[in-house]
Amino acid sequence: MAAVVSFVGYSGSGKTTYVEQIVTACKRLGYRVAIIKHDGHDFEMDKPGKDTWRYAQAGADAVCIASAYKMALLRTWNKEPSLHELLLMLPETDLVFVEGYKREGIHKIAVLREANGLELPCPLEELAAIVSDVEFECNIPHFPLHDITPMLAYLMKHCLGKSGIVANGVSQ
């Protein structure tokens, strides 16, 4: 099973941009990467009027669209799925980046931007590292927000085969 790394932070902190850059770098290195993004609101992924949207509007519990190059599955739930349930649905990958899921019991990497406020999104003991544009006085690794190179080296060392920050959802 893939190593799982969760990035948490408040809206506007730069999580998506930061993780996007790490995904690009990991792909260049030949790793298979998946993303799970938590959305605290109901989201609409399909375009109104398209066939898949029409099937969902008609009440289908699941709508899948596939081509030779990709597929998407929209499924209704009677409860919010756990991170574990979502991980079981992913194809085989080397690394899963999770954005959000602050309440899951896995170690997280907090992304903070001074202009957005420096309040931690979860207790310090749940953090494996902090990414920010200012230094923090704490005993966990700190990485710059505007340079992914040190974080990439950290992930290579701790997640991809050597000592694992979180592998199979369990910290190591």
C-alpha positions in Angstrom: 0.0 0.0 0.0 1.1 3.5 -0.7 2.6 5.9 1.8 0.0 8.5 2.9 0.9 12.1 3.6 -1.7 14.5 4.8 -1.3 18.3 4.2 -3.6 20.4 6.4 -4.1 24.2 6.7 -6.8 26.8 6.4 -8.2 28.1 3.2 -5.7 30.4 1.4 -2.7 28.9 3.1 -1.2 27.6 -0.1 -1.8 23.9 0.4 -3.0 23.2 -3.1 -0.2 25.1 -4.8 2.4 23.5 -2.6 1.1 19.9 -3.1 0.7 20.5 -6.8 4.4 21.4 -7.1 5.3 18.3 -5.1 3.1 16.1 -7.3 4.8 17.4 -10.4 8.2 16.7 -9.0 7.3 13.2 -7.9 5.9 12.4 -11.3 9.1 13.6 -12.9 10.9 11.1 -10.7 8.7 8.3 -11.9 6.5 7.8 -8.8 2.8 7.0 -9.1 0.8 9.6 -7.1 -2.8 9.9 -6.0 -4.6 12.8 -4.3 -7.6 12.7 -1.9 -9.0 16.2 -1.3 -11.5 16.7 1.5 -14.3 19.2 0.7 -16.3 20.5 3.7 -19.1 21.5 1.4 -21.1 19.7 -1.2 -19.3 20.0 -4.5 -20.4 19.8 -8.1 -17.8 18.1 -10.4 -19.9 17.5 -13.5 -21.2 20.1 -15.9 -24.9 20.8 -16.0 -26.6 19.4 -19.1 -23.9 16.8 -19.8 -25.0 13.1 -19.8 -23.3 12.2 -16.5 -24.8 15.2 -14.8 -28.3 14.3 -16.1 -27.9 10.7 -14.8 -26.9 12.0 -11.4 -29.8 14.5 -11.4 -32.1 11.6 -12.3 -31.1 9.9 -9.0 -28.4 7.4 -10.0 -26.4 6.3 -6.9 -23.2 6.1 -8.9 -22.2 7.5 -12.3 -19.0 6.4 -14.0 -17.5 7.8 -17.1 -14.5 6.2 -18.8 -12.4 6.6 -21.9 -9.2 5.0 -23.0 -7.2 7.5 -20.9 -9.1 8.2 -17.7 -12.2 7.4 -15.7 -14.3 9.2 -13.1 -16.8 7.8 -10.6 -19.3 10.0 -8.9 -21.0 8.2 -6.0 -23.6 9.3 -3.5 -23.0 8.4 0.2 -25.4 8.3 3.2 -22.5 9.4 5.4 -19.1 11.0 4.8 -16.6 8.3 3.8 -13.6 7.8 6.0 -10.1 8.4 4.7 -9.5 4.6 5.0 -12.6 3.8 2.8 -11.3 6.2 0.2 -7.8 4.8 0.3 -9.2 1.4 -0.5 -10.7 2.7 -3.7 -7.5 4.1 -5.2 -5.4 2.4 -7.8 -2.0 1.2 -6.8 0.3 4.1 -6.2 3.5 4.9 -4.4 2.3 8.0 -2.6 -1.1 9.4 -1.7 -1.3 13.1 -0.8 -4.3 14.0 1.3 -5.5 17.6 1.5 -7.6 18.1 4.6 -8.9 15.4 6.9 -7.7 17.3 9.9 -9.6 15.0 12.3 -8.1 11.8 11.0 -5.7 10.0 13.3 -2.6 10.2 11.0 0.4 12.5 11.2 0.0 15.7 9.2 2.0 18.4 7.6 0.6 21.8 8.4 0.8 24.5 5.7 0.7 28.1 7.1 1.1 31.5 5.5 1.8 34.5 7.7 -0.6 36.7 5.8 -3.3 34.1 6.4 -2.7 33.7 10.1 -0.3 31.2 11.8 -2.8 29.3 13.9 -2.1 25.5 13.7 -5.0 23.6 12.1 -4.6 20.7 14.6 -2.7 19.9 17.8 1.1 20.1 17.5 1.5 16.4 18.5 -0.3 15.4 15.3 2.1 17.2 13.1 5.1 15.5 11.3 6.2 18.8 9.9 5.3 22.5 9.3 5.6 24.3 6.0 5.4 28.1 6.2 6.8 31.4 5.2 8.0 32.1 8.8 10.1 30.0 11.2 8.4 28.2 14.1 10.0 27.5 17.5 9.1 23.8 17.9 10.8 20.4 17.8 9.4 19.2 14.5 10.8 19.7 11.0 10.1 23.0 9.3 10.2 23.6 5.6 9.9 26.8 3.4 6.6 27.5 1.7 8.2 28.8 -1.5 10.8 26.0 -2.1 9.6 22.4 -2.3 13.1 21.0 -2.7 13.7 20.3 1.1 10.2 18.8 1.5 10.8 16.6 -1.5 14.0 15.3 0.0 12.2 14.7 3.3 9.4 12.8 1.6 12.0 10.7 -0.4 13.8 9.8 2.9 10.8 9.2 5.1 8.0 8.1 2.9 9.2 6.3 -0.2 10.7 3.1 1.0 13.1 4.1 3.7 11.6 5.0 7.1 8.0 6.2 6.3 6.3 9.2 7.9 3.0 7.5 7.4 2.7 4.2 5.6 -0.6 2.3 5.4 -2.1 5.1 7.6 0.2 4.2 10.5 3.0 6.4 11.6 6.4 4.8 11.7 
